[in-house]
Structure formats: C-alpha cells, structure tokens
C-alpha cells in the first residue's frame, strides 16, 4: 500500500492558530466530567432561548473543486450546503430522523404536481442572492432555475433531469417543468445532493464554478475564506431569507482539514472542535466505536447513535475475465467474512448490506425476501474455492484492488480485511492506495472506461434520500457512480422501470426484484452497514445531523448556549 496521504500537521496547526481571536469554538473553553449520552438529538429544552453569535469548528475535507456540475464528491456538496440552497430540501433537525425523506419548501415556497408529467414551482419572493459582487443581493428569479437546467442538461448530473421534456419561466416567481413520462425521482433530485443554486453571473465571469471566488449562493452562510489543505471559513449571511433573517444564529463555521484521524481526535480533546462524527461530514471516520464513551465523558457531550453509514461498494471490472464469470464474483462474496467483522469490530451492531442500504429502511430488501440469492450472502470459504475451481482457477487468481485514503480509517480497515479473507480462498490481492483526485474520475465516475481486466475498486457510499442514487446511478450503464461499468440488460431495464412508477408499493416491488437479481449475480459486493455516532459538545444546541451530502442544514437553526 502506498504511503498515507494528507496535509502536514503544521498546516493544520497553522489553521487552528490563525482561525480566531477566541481560539476555541463556542465560549472558548472545553469542559470535562461525567458523560451525558443519549440516543437522539441535541434538542433544545423548553427553557432554552436561541442566542446569536459565536462560531463552531468542524473536521472537514478539501472540496474536489466547487462545481457540482463536474464532480459528485461528498466534500464538495457538504461545503456547498453551507453556501446555497436548492428548490426543495429534506426535513432536518432535532426530533427528526437523519434519513427522513419528507420534502419541505426551500427556494420554492410551494410546488404543484398538476399531473404526473407537469410540475410547477413557486419561488419564495424573500429569496435573495448573497450581497457580494457581481450579484449584489439581487432577488432569486425563475430565470436562475432555468439557467441551472441549461447547464445541468449537459453535465455530470444530466441523468437526473433526463425525463425533462421542456422547462421555462412564465414569470419571475414561477418555474414550470414538463416531463416526457412520470419520474418518481424528480422531486427527490430537486432536494437531494445536487442542484444547489449558483449564479449565472459568476459562471460567466470565471468560465465555470470551479474556483472559490465563483461561489456565491443563497444560503445561510457565505464563503469567506478557502485555504486548501488547512481550512474553509463560512460567515453568517445576514440577509438569509428563511425565518425572515432570524437565522442562522451562529456567526461563523470553520471546516478544518486534518492530516489523519488521530489529529482530528486530538483537536477535539484540546477543545478545538465542536463535534465529531464517526462517518458523516468528512471527518475521515475519525471516531471508532470503542472511543466514543471516553471522548463523550471527557467533554460532557451528547452521543447521537443512528443508522447512517452505508456499506462500502466493491466493484469489479466485468467486461473481461476473470470477473465476467459469475462464479468468480460469487466466490468473492462467499469468501468475505462480513459477519465476523460485525461481531469483532462493531459489537454486533451492523449487517451485510444490500444494493439499497440499511439506512433506507422502507426501500431496502428484507432478509426474508432475498430468495435463492441468499446463498451468496453467507461466509463459506469451502464453496468459494469450489466455485473458483469450476471457473478454471483451481490455484486461485490475482486481482488488483484500488482504494483511497480519503475515505478514512474504517474503510481502509475493511480493505485490509478483504485482502486477508480472500487470501484464504486463493485470491492474491495487490492493494493500491490512490490519491482521491485520481481515484474519483477513474473508479467512481468513468463507468469502467478506464478500468482494466482483473481490477477491483471499493467506493464509499453515503446515505441518500431516494433509492435512485443506488439503483440507476450505481448499476445502470449510464449511472454517474457506476465506476466499473456494470451493464446487465435485465438490471438496466429494472432500473429504468422503477423510476417511472409513482406508487410506492408498486415501485418497491420492482426495486426488490432489482436487488434480488443484483444479489444473485453478485454484480457488486458490500461491506457491512454499521451505526454512526455524533459526539456533540453541550454548548451546541438544537442540532442534529442530516444524512446525505447536506452538512450545512444542521446549523441553520442551531445555536451556542455560551
């Protein structure tokens, strides 16, 4: 494996030292004593009153560029979520499950589905661009939505609006869309991971939205400073339209880039971070399960535990031997001892994942509904060897396995366990740790165009709001995250069919069938879904995470008690 990648400790130390005259987030002091743990939220007590001011500091990662029309990287979307809004958004906050899929107004104050192929959005007349040149706080109008669609139809995100036949702005506050056929995913896409509002003026000035200077949004915070490899500073937008400018309460959010997970934990223990995540928001999986109780005790923190981590996705290049043989793929599935991982690493809190992961409870395939494909979901090294022999590999085979440091310590631990497990069935794995900026386009976005026979990669999966992110996008031949170019005729047809079904029960039947076929053919293989943990200092009130790539929404209505 190549040497670990990351910024130097000196760069992180400089970022922390130069971040603010207050030095520490919140009230500038860290507390210690007995832990205050609960499964739930940082909900405000009835006597708590929101307070304006202060700043929070979070562990983060460098965005892979800022233009979401050219990248689907989590760290890009999470950074943009502080700066801008979408037409719709998903519910978030205390008392709401992190994976709640209820859509609520955002830049669109309301919307009408006049029939299955016609949608009308009515923009909130209070919505304005941030008061920075060249937009200078002007009103958000329907032509801004039209411009996003103009750019998006030829972008990485084009499959999300593939069913759009026409769109237009009959007046400044109204945006109309006509679809070629019903699309069960369209509204979800308008509130999902992409489609953040960015202005025409900055794209025309800079040529794209790839630079920090071009990022002006409509959202709760304004990008004030972007220091690659060190930190990103977001200042409160005083003219934010939601809640008539009363929120956000927090004055500043810092995303600090760290060299490694150990540095993240050390910064938290020193009082330099407001919260820690085990899996969300780009904290590099800094917190392991066994560290949570002591870290919470040291800082009197609340611990929020929820199903938020989807299993990593093992993708195999299937257009040539050896992985074009289903027996080889099934042997790999049988040769990975996921159940032992769950028991040994996660205290039994986890399970072998499906195509649609565990956090999407209402969409995932029930274990008692897997059918004959269930035989490939167990650990059976003897049968795995038999399958390899039947496929013509009695002495095993070699494969190249590509991973990236960027996905964190737990992910790399899974990669090493895969190497160890597969060695027991005769598969000799060459593990290569790639720089993320090379890994993303080659093994996540390329649809297998740059892969070679015998190559395998592992992509980290986040939890999203609609199964489309896992079905069509991940395994359809045109999917944006189909990194190894899976192209199965039956799977493609089922991916296309489920998207057009508006009735939940009928759509789920098709998605269940799709997952059964996917599992039986072992088109991709998954590590376990495990629990996520947020460790939140007591001074941060009214906060709860949101699954997906929308880190900023958790800080719109939160505040610091001191």
PATIDO-929329 format. One record per residue (C-alpha): residue number from 1; residue in one letter; z, x, y. Coordinates in Angstrom, 2 decimals. Each point is the difference from the previous one (the first is absolute). Example, Ala and Ser with C-alpha at 12.3 -4.5 7.8 and 13.67 -1.06 7.14 Angstrom:
    n  res       pz       px       py
    1    a     7.80    12.30    -4.50
    2    s    -0.66     1.37     3.44
END
This chain:
    n  res       pz       px       py
    1    x     0.00     0.00     0.00
    2    x    -0.76     1.27     3.48
    3    x     2.72     0.87     2.45
    4    x     1.72    -2.85     1.80
    5    x    -1.63    -1.12     3.21
    6    x     1.74    -0.97     3.21
    7    x     0.88     1.00     3.55
    8    x     2.42     2.80     0.54
    9    x     3.71    -0.62     0.34
   10    x    -0.26     1.60     3.44
   11    x    -2.47    -2.66     1.19
   12    x     2.31    -2.81    -1.12
   13    x     3.01     1.66     1.57
   14    x    -1.90     0.34     3.27
   15    x    -0.94    -3.70    -0.11
   16    x     3.63    -1.03    -0.47
   17    x     1.27     2.37     2.65
   18    x    -2.51    -1.13     2.63
   19    x     0.00    -3.70    -0.76
   20    x     2.56    -1.31     2.47
   21    x     2.87     0.98     2.19
   22    x     2.22    -2.25    -2.14
   23    x    -0.72     2.16    -3.11
   24    x     1.09    -2.67    -2.48
   25    x    -1.49    -3.47    -0.61
   26    x     1.96    -3.02     1.18
   27    x     3.28     0.94     1.65
   28    x    -0.36     3.70    -0.66
   29    x     2.62     0.31    -2.71
   30    x     0.03    -0.26    -3.76
   31    x     2.77    -1.76    -1.84
   32    x     1.65     0.55    -3.36
   33    x     2.30    -1.88    -2.29
   34    x    -0.20    -2.69    -2.62
   35    x    -3.41    -1.42    -0.81
   36    x    -1.04    -3.50     0.93
   37    x    -2.60    -0.89    -2.60
   38    x    -1.69    -3.29    -0.65
   39    x    -3.18    -1.33    -1.50
   40    x    -1.64    -1.68     2.94
   41    x    -0.55     0.80     3.62
   42    x     1.32     1.46     3.20
   43    x     0.50    -3.54     1.25
   44    x     1.71    -0.59     3.31
   45    x     3.38    -1.70    -0.12
   46    x     0.44    -3.16     2.02
   47    x     1.99     1.92     2.61
   48    x    -2.59     2.75     0.41
   49    x    -1.97    -0.06     3.22
   50    x    -3.31     1.87     0.29
   51    x     0.25     3.07     2.20
   52    x    -2.80     1.76     1.86
   53    x    -0.34     3.77    -0.23
   54    x     0.38     3.02    -2.22
   55    x    -2.38     1.54    -2.48
   56    x    -0.46     0.27    -3.73
   57    x    -1.34     2.95    -1.91
   58    x    -1.80    -0.45    -3.32
   59    x    -1.54     2.31    -2.61
   60    x    -3.77    -0.20     0.16
   61    x    -3.29     1.67    -0.83
   62    x    -2.95     1.14     2.07
   63    x    -2.62    -2.76     0.27
   64    x    -3.24     0.84    -1.80
   65    x    -1.88    -0.65     3.22
   66    x     0.64    -3.14     2.05
   67    x    -3.21    -1.94    -0.67
   68    x     0.75    -2.53    -2.75
   69    x    -3.71    -0.75    -0.17
   70    x    -0.44     3.37    -1.73
   71    x     3.23     0.44    -1.99
   72    x     2.33    -2.17    -2.07
   73    x     2.89     2.47     0.07
   74    x     3.49    -1.54     0.09
   75    x     1.26     2.38     2.68
   76    x    -2.81    -1.01     2.36
   77    x     0.74    -3.72    -0.37
   78    x     3.75     0.49     0.31
   79    x    -0.44     1.89     3.27
   80    x    -2.43    -2.60     1.35
   81    x     2.45    -2.80    -0.85
   82    x     2.25     1.16     2.84
   83    x    -2.85     0.02     2.51
   84    x    -2.02    -3.12    -0.69
   85    x    -0.18    -3.44    -1.56
   86    x    -2.34    -2.01    -2.20
   87    x    -1.23    -3.56     0.32
   88    x     2.70    -1.11    -2.47
   89    x     3.04     1.66    -1.50
   90    x     2.32    -0.47    -2.94
   91    x     3.58    -1.14     0.34
   92    x     2.47     2.85     0.31
   93    x     3.64     0.55     0.88
   94    x     3.52    -0.73    -1.26
   95    x     0.20    -2.76    -2.58
   96    x    -3.68     0.37    -0.93
   97    x    -1.09     1.71    -3.19
   98    x    -2.03     3.16     0.75
   99    x    -2.94    -1.41    -1.96
  100    x    -0.02    -3.52     1.48
  101    x    -3.67    -1.03     0.33
  102    x     0.44    -2.68     2.68
  103    x    -2.39     0.47     2.92
  104    x     1.24    -0.67     3.53
  105    x    -1.62     0.24     3.46
  106    x    -0.56     3.32     1.72
  107    x    -2.87     0.52     2.45
  108    x    -1.27    -3.35    -1.21
  109    x     2.58    -2.61     0.98
  110    x    -1.57    -2.41    -2.50
  111    x    -2.95    -0.39    -2.34
  112    x    -1.92    -2.82    -1.62
  113    x    -1.83    -0.03    -3.33
  114    x    -2.30    -2.86     0.85
  115    x    -1.65     0.24    -3.42
  116    x    -0.03     2.71    -2.71
  117    x    -2.61     2.06     1.84
  118    x     0.92    -0.49     3.67
  119    x     3.05     1.47     1.74
  120    x     0.91    -0.24     3.68
  121    x     2.55     2.35     1.59
  122    x     1.68    -0.90     3.29
  123    x     1.24     3.10     1.81
  124    x     3.39     0.17     1.67
  125    x    -0.69    -0.08     3.78
  126    x     3.01     2.29     0.56
  127    x    -1.52     2.86    -2.03
  128    x    -0.95     3.06     2.03
  129    x    -1.09     3.55    -0.63
  130    x     2.53     2.67     0.84
  131    x     0.00     1.13     3.62
  132    x    -1.89     3.25    -0.51
  133    x    -3.46     1.01     1.19
  134    x    -2.72    -1.02    -0.64
  135    x     1.21    -3.50    -1.02
  136    x     2.84    -0.09     2.58
  137    x     1.86    -2.97    -1.46
  138    x    -2.90    -2.44     0.02
  139    x     0.17    -3.20    -2.05
  140    x    -1.03    -0.03    -3.65
  141    x    -3.07    -2.20    -0.38
  142    x    -2.14    -1.28    -2.85
  143    x    -2.69     2.60     0.74
  144    x     2.58     2.63    -1.06
  145    x     0.13    -1.63    -3.44
  146    x    -3.78    -0.15    -0.13
  147    x    -0.19     3.71     0.77
  148    x     2.33     0.83    -2.91
  149    x    -2.25    -1.97    -2.34
  150    x    -3.09     1.72     1.45
  151    x     1.50     3.38    -0.85
  152    x     1.61    -1.11    -3.26
  153    x    -3.10    -1.38    -1.68
  154    x    -1.37     3.55    -0.37
  155    x     3.32     1.70    -0.69
  156    x     2.23     0.89    -2.93
  157    x     1.47    -3.51     0.37
  158    x    -3.28    -1.86    -0.30
  159    x     0.87    -1.56    -3.38
  160    x     2.85    -1.89     1.68
  161    x    -2.47    -1.94     2.12
  162    x    -2.85     0.00    -2.51
  163    x    -0.03    -3.82    -0.15
  164    x    -0.31    -0.36     3.78
  165    x    -3.32    -1.66     0.83
  166    x     0.46    -0.22     3.75
  167    x     2.69     0.33     2.67
  168    x     0.26    -0.50     3.72
  169    x     2.06    -0.70     3.09
  170    x    -0.86    -3.43     1.46
  171    x     2.62     0.59     2.71
  172    x     2.46     2.79     0.89
  173    x     2.83    -1.48    -2.06
  174    x    -1.93    -1.12    -3.09
  175    x    -1.53     1.96    -2.86
  176    x    -2.01    -1.78    -2.70
  177    x    -0.97     1.30    -3.44
  178    x    -2.41    -1.55    -2.49
  179    x     0.03     1.27    -3.59
  180    x    -2.85    -0.03    -2.50
  181    x     2.41    -1.44    -2.60
  182    x     3.75    -0.60    -0.27
  183    x     2.06     3.20     0.16
  184    x     3.62    -0.22    -1.15
  185    x     0.69     3.44     1.45
  186    x    -1.37    -0.35     3.53
  187    x     3.16    -1.14     1.80
  188    x     2.09     2.49    -1.99
  189    x    -2.32     2.76     1.20
  190    x     0.48    -1.06     3.61
  191    x     3.75     0.61    -0.37
  192    x    -0.10     2.82    -2.53
  193    x    -0.26     3.76     0.15
  194    x    -3.04     0.30     2.29
  195    x    -1.54    -1.77     3.01
  196    x     2.39     1.30     2.64
  197    x    -1.31    -0.74     3.46
  198    x    -1.42     3.07     1.75
  199    x    -2.11    -0.31     3.16
  200    x    -3.72     0.35     0.50
  201    x     0.62     2.06     3.13
  202    x     1.68     2.91    -1.79
  203    x    -2.55     0.06    -2.82
  204    x    -2.80     0.17     2.54
  205    x     1.80     2.74     1.96
  206    x     0.89     2.20    -3.01
  207    x    -2.72    -1.00    -2.48
  208    x     2.50    -1.27    -2.60
  209    x     3.72    -0.67    -0.47
  210    x     0.78     3.26    -1.80
  211    x     1.99     1.69     2.76
  212    x     3.46    -0.91     1.27
  213    x    -1.41    -0.33     3.53
  214    x    -2.13    -2.95    -1.13
  215    x     2.93    -1.96    -1.45
  216    x     0.99    -2.77     2.40
  217    x     1.07    -3.26    -1.54
  218    x     1.66    -3.33     0.64
  219    x     3.16     0.72    -1.96
  220    x     3.73     0.49     0.59
  221    x    -0.15     3.77     0.57
  222    x    -2.40     2.36     1.77
  223    x    -1.01     3.35    -1.45
  224    x     1.54     2.50     2.41
  225    x    -0.34     3.29    -1.85
  226    x    -1.81     1.19    -3.13
  227    x     1.02     3.45    -1.20
  228    x    -1.69     0.71    -3.33
  229    x     2.33     1.48    -2.56
  230    x     3.07    -0.81     2.08
  231    x     0.46    -3.50     1.43
  232    x    -1.51    -3.16     1.50
  233    x     1.75    -1.80     2.84
  234    x    -0.39    -3.72     0.72
  235    x     1.43    -1.47     3.22
  236    x     0.91    -3.62     0.57
  237    x    -2.85    -2.15     1.34
  238    x     1.62    -1.87     2.94
  239    x    -2.74    -2.63     0.04
  240    x     0.00    -0.90    -3.71
  241    x    -0.98    -3.64    -0.24
  242    x     2.05    -1.23    -2.99
  243    x     3.35    -1.48     1.07
  244    x    -1.28     0.08     3.59
  245    x     0.71     3.68     0.46
  246    x     3.60    -0.12    -1.22
  247    x    -0.78     2.22    -2.97
  248    x    -0.04     2.68    -1.18
  249    x     3.60     0.85     0.86
  250    x    -0.26     3.63    -1.06
  251    x    -1.41     2.36     2.62
  252    x    -1.51     2.63    -2.26
  253    x    -0.96     0.68    -3.61
  254    x    -0.62     3.55    -1.25
  255    x    -1.84     0.69    -3.26
  256    x     0.95     3.53    -1.03
  257    x    -2.09     2.03    -2.45
  258    x     1.93     2.08    -2.53
  259    x    -1.02     2.84    -2.27
  260    x     1.57    -1.46    -3.14
  261    x     2.36    -2.75    -1.24
  262    x     3.04     2.29     0.13
  263    x    -0.54     0.48     3.74
  264    x    -0.10    -3.78     0.48
  265    x     3.36    -0.46    -1.72
  266    x     1.54     2.91     1.91
  267    x    -1.11    -1.54     3.30
  268    x     1.56    -3.33    -0.95
  269    x     3.27     1.65    -0.97
  270    x     0.00     1.80     3.36
  271    x    -0.33    -3.31     1.84
  272    x    -3.59     0.67     1.08
  273    x    -1.54    -3.03    -1.76
  274    x     0.82    -3.70     0.32
  275    x    -0.93    -0.98    -3.54
  276    x    -1.48     1.24    -3.25
  277    x    -2.40    -1.60    -2.45
  278    x    -0.47     0.81    -3.64
  279    x    -3.66    -0.99     0.12
  280    x    -1.05    -1.73     3.19
  281    x    -1.31     1.24     3.31
  282    x    -1.04     3.52    -0.88
  283    x     3.39     1.51    -0.77
  284    x    -1.62     1.95    -2.86
  285    x     2.21    -1.79    -2.52
  286    x     2.88     2.01     1.42
  287    x     2.83    -1.99    -1.56
  288    x     0.54    -0.05    -3.74
  289    x     2.05    -2.77    -1.58
  290    x     2.97     2.25    -0.78
  291    x     0.24     1.17     3.62
  292    x     0.26    -3.47     1.52
  293    x     3.74    -0.73    -0.44
  294    x     1.21     3.27     1.49
  295    x    -2.43    -0.05     2.93
  296    x     1.04    -3.56     0.81
  297    x     3.67     0.88    -0.26
  298    x    -0.36     2.96     2.35
  299    x    -1.56    -2.12     2.73
  300    x     1.64    -3.40    -0.66
  301    x    -3.52    -1.32    -0.54
  302    x    -1.30    -3.23    -1.44
  303    x    -2.20     0.38    -3.07
  304    x    -2.84    -2.47    -0.46
  305    x    -1.38    -0.03    -3.56
  306    x    -3.22    -1.85    -0.81
  307    x    -3.12     0.17    -2.15
  308    x    -2.24     1.92     2.33
  309    x    -1.59     2.91    -1.84
  310    x    -3.16    -0.60    -2.00
  311    x    -0.83     2.23    -2.95
  312    x    -2.29     2.96     0.64
  313    x    -3.58    -0.56    -1.16
  314    x    -1.52     2.44    -2.51
  315    x    -3.77    -0.09     0.45
  316    x    -2.48     1.56    -2.46
  317    x    -3.67     0.85     0.58
  318    x    -1.63    -2.37    -2.49
  319    x    -3.69     0.62     0.53
  320    x    -0.03     2.84    -2.53
  321    x     1.99     1.32    -2.98
  322    x     2.80     0.08    -0.81
  323    x     1.26    -2.95     2.08
  324    x    -3.01    -2.23    -0.54
  325    x     1.51    -0.59    -3.46
  326    x     2.62    -2.75     0.08
  327    x     1.80     1.64    -2.92
  328    x     0.77     3.04     2.13
  329    x     1.30    -2.14     2.86
  330    x     2.17    -1.99    -2.39
  331    x     1.34     3.22    -1.50
  332    x     1.11     1.13     3.45
  333    x     1.75    -3.32     0.60
  334    x     1.79     0.24    -3.35
  335    x     0.91     3.63     0.64
  336    x     1.94    -0.49     3.24
  337    x     3.63    -0.91    -0.62
  338    x     0.55    -2.25     3.02
  339    x     2.98    -1.74    -1.57
  340    x     1.85     3.34    -0.31
  341    x    -0.73     0.72     3.67
  342    x     1.51    -3.32     1.04
  343    x     3.10     0.56    -2.10
  344    x     0.52     3.65     0.90
  345    x    -1.10     0.17     3.63
  346    x     0.65    -3.50     1.30
  347    x     3.03    -1.24    -1.92
  348    x    -2.11    -2.68    -1.65
  349    x    -1.09    -1.55     3.32
  350    x    -3.76    -0.09    -0.38
  351    x    -2.85    -0.94    -2.28
  352    x    -3.46     1.09    -1.04
  353    x    -2.31    -1.33     2.68
  354    x    -3.13    -2.15    -0.08
  355    x    -3.12    -0.05     2.14
  356    x     1.79    -2.45     2.32
  357    x     3.40     1.67     0.37
  358    x     3.51    -1.24    -0.51
  359    x     0.86    -0.69     3.71
  360    x    -2.74    -2.67     0.10
  361    x     2.11    -2.26    -2.20
  362    x    -2.08    -3.16     0.17
  363    x    -3.28     1.81    -0.77
  364    x     0.95     2.58    -2.61
  365    x    -0.73    -0.57    -3.67
  366    x     2.98    -1.16    -2.05
  367    x     0.89     2.25    -2.94
  368    x    -0.25    -2.97    -2.36
  369    x    -3.55    -0.67     1.19
  370    x    -1.55     3.42    -0.58
  371    x    -1.50    -1.02    -3.33
  372    x    -1.50     2.57    -2.41
  373    x    -0.08     2.59     2.80
  374    x     3.80     0.29    -0.29
  375    x    -0.51     2.48    -2.86
  376    x    -1.12     2.63     2.54
  377    x     3.12    -0.41     2.16
  378    x     2.39     1.72    -2.41
  379    x     0.80     3.63    -0.76
  380    x    -1.57     0.97    -3.32
  381    x    -1.04     3.68    -0.21
  382    x    -0.99    -0.33    -3.67
  383    x    -2.53    -2.74     0.73
  384    x    -1.15     1.93     3.08
  385    x    -0.90     3.00    -2.18
  386    x    -1.81    -2.27    -2.44
  387    x    -2.10    -1.44     2.81
  388    x    -0.90     3.46     1.27
  389    x    -1.07     1.02    -3.49
  390    x    -2.11    -3.14    -0.37
  391    x    -1.65     0.78     3.34
  392    x    -0.95     3.47    -1.21
  393    x     2.88     2.05     1.37
  394    x     2.15     0.89    -3.04
  395    x     1.22     3.13     1.78
  396    x     0.65    -1.80     3.29
  397    x    -1.86     0.57     3.24
  398    x     0.32     1.48     3.46
  399    x     0.13    -1.85     3.28
  400    x     0.35     0.93     3.65
  401    x     2.68    -1.99     1.80
  402    x    -0.09    -0.17     3.82
  403    x     3.04    -1.00     2.05
  404    x     1.22     0.55     3.55
  405    x     3.31     1.18     1.42
  406    x    -0.23    -2.64     2.73
  407    x     1.12    -2.82    -2.30
  408    x     3.45     1.48    -0.43
  409    x     2.47     1.42    -2.48
  410    x     0.22    -3.01    -2.36
  411    x    -3.79    -0.17    -0.29
  412    x    -0.21     3.72    -0.84
  413    x     2.81    -0.46    -2.51
  414    x    -2.07    -2.72    -1.66
  415    x    -3.00     2.35    -0.09
  416    x     2.01     2.69    -1.78
  417    x     1.31    -2.54    -2.52
  418    x    -3.57    -1.12    -0.73
  419    x    -0.99     3.61    -0.69
  420    x     2.98     0.39    -2.35
  421    x    -0.55    -3.30    -1.81
  422    x    -3.74     0.49    -0.52
  423    x     0.55     3.51    -1.40
  424    x     1.83    -1.66    -2.90
  425    x    -3.17    -1.83    -1.03
  426    x    -2.27     3.03     0.43
  427    x    -1.33    -0.59     3.51
  428    x     0.14     3.23     1.99
  429    x     0.31    -0.82     3.67
  430    x    -0.91     2.29     2.87
  431    x     2.02    -1.25     2.97
  432    x    -1.30     0.69     3.51
  433    x     1.91    -0.92     3.16
  434    x    -2.51    -0.65     2.78
  435    x     0.31    -0.22     3.75
  436    x     0.13    -3.71     0.86
  437    x    -2.89     0.20     2.47
  438    x    -2.22     1.20    -2.85
  439    x     1.52    -2.27    -2.66
  440    x    -0.39    -3.28     1.94
  441    x    -3.80     0.01     0.47
  442    x    -0.75     1.51    -3.42
  443    x     2.34    -1.87    -2.33
  444    x     0.95    -3.19     1.89
  445    x    -2.96    -1.02     2.15
  446    x    -3.10     1.44    -1.71
  447    x    -0.46    -2.54    -2.85
  448    x    -0.43     2.94    -2.36
  449    x    -2.97     1.51     1.82
  450    x     1.70     3.39     0.27
  451    x     1.79    -0.01    -3.38
  452    x    -1.06     1.92    -3.10
  453    x     0.33    -0.59    -3.76
  454    x     3.49     0.62    -1.30
  455    x     1.65    -0.59     3.38
  456    x     3.02    -2.23     0.56
  457    x     1.88    -0.74     3.22
  458    x     3.14    -1.92     0.88
  459    x     0.14    -2.18     3.10
  460    x     3.27    -1.29     1.46
  461    x    -0.04    -3.78     0.48
  462    x     1.77    -1.95     2.70
  463    x     1.02    -3.65    -0.18
  464    x    -2.37    -2.36     1.81
  465    x    -0.17    -3.67     0.82
  466    x    -2.98    -1.23    -2.02
  467    x    -1.17     1.01    -3.50
  468    x    -3.42     0.79     1.45
  469    x     1.36     3.46     0.91
  470    x     0.43     0.75    -3.70
  471    x    -2.74    -2.03    -1.61
  472    x    -3.18     0.26     2.05
  473    x     0.94     3.04     2.07
  474    x     1.33     2.07    -2.90
  475    x    -2.28    -0.76    -2.95
  476    x    -3.15    -1.71     1.30
  477    x    -3.00     2.32     0.24
  478    x     0.03    -0.46     3.80
  479    x     3.79     0.23     0.41
  480    x     1.30     2.21     2.78
  481    x     2.65     1.67    -2.22
  482    x    -2.00     0.13    -3.24
  483    x     0.35     3.77    -0.02
  484    x    -1.64     0.75    -3.35
  485    x    -2.76    -2.60     0.20
  486    x     1.08    -2.55    -2.61
  487    x    -3.06    -2.18    -0.60
  488    x     0.56    -2.61    -2.70
  489    x    -2.30    -3.03     0.13
  490    x     2.61    -2.54    -1.16
  491    x     2.64     1.44     2.31
  492    x    -2.39    -0.06     2.96
  493    x    -0.82    -3.66    -0.66
  494    x     3.68    -1.00    -0.26
  495    x     0.83     1.91     3.20
  496    x    -2.71    -1.90     1.83
  497    x     0.95    -3.36    -1.51
  498    x     3.73     0.12     0.88
  499    x    -0.79     0.65     3.64
  500    x    -1.83    -3.32     0.38
  501    x     2.70    -2.24    -1.53
  502    x     2.25    -1.60     2.61
  503    x     2.38    -1.79    -2.39
  504    x     2.92     2.29    -0.93
  505    x     0.39    -1.11    -3.62
  506    x    -3.72     0.26    -0.75
  507    x    -0.31     3.37     1.73
  508    x     2.99     1.34    -1.93
  509    x    -1.62    -0.96    -3.31
  510    x    -2.98     2.18     0.86
  511    x     2.19     2.85     1.22
  512    x     2.04    -0.21    -3.21
  513    x    -3.21     0.20    -2.03
  514    x    -1.14     2.95     2.09
  515    x     3.28     1.83    -0.66
  516    x    -0.24    -0.68    -3.75
  517    x    -3.51     1.49    -0.14
  518    x     1.04     2.92     2.19
  519    x     3.03     0.71    -2.20
  520    x    -1.94    -0.29    -3.27
  521    x    -2.64     2.50     1.15
  522    x     2.59     2.27     1.67
  523    x    -2.31     0.37     2.98
  524    x     2.95     1.42     1.90
  525    x     3.54     0.84    -1.12
  526    x     3.20    -0.42     2.00
  527    x     3.33     1.72     0.34
  528    x     3.01    -2.33     0.38
  529    x     0.86    -2.22     2.90
  530    x     3.56     0.86     1.08
  531    x     2.45    -1.22     2.61
  532    x    -0.19     1.09     3.64
  533    x     3.05     0.88     2.08
  534    x     0.40    -0.06     3.77
  535    x     3.07     1.80     1.35
  536    x     0.65    -1.35     3.50
  537    x     2.64     1.30     2.41
  538    x     2.45    -2.65     1.23
  539    x    -1.08     0.24     3.65
  540    x    -3.50    -1.35    -0.80
  541    x     0.17    -3.79     0.01
  542    x    -2.36    -2.79    -1.00
  543    x    -2.29     2.24    -2.03
  544    x    -1.73    -0.47    -3.32
  545    x    -3.06     1.73    -1.38
  546    x    -3.35    -1.65    -0.59
  547    x    -2.12     1.00    -3.01
  548    x    -3.47     1.32     0.57
  549    x    -1.14     2.23     2.84
  550    x     1.82    -1.77     2.82
  551    x     2.99     2.17     0.81
  552    x     0.16    -0.97     3.67
  553    x     0.67    -3.70    -0.54
  554    x     3.55     0.76    -1.14
  555    x     0.90     1.32     3.45
  556    x    -1.33    -2.80     2.20
  557    x     3.23    -2.03    -0.08
  558    x     2.53     2.64    -1.05
  559    x     2.45     1.71     2.35
  560    x     2.67     2.66     0.16
  561    x     3.60    -1.16     0.20
  562    x     1.09     3.05     1.94
END
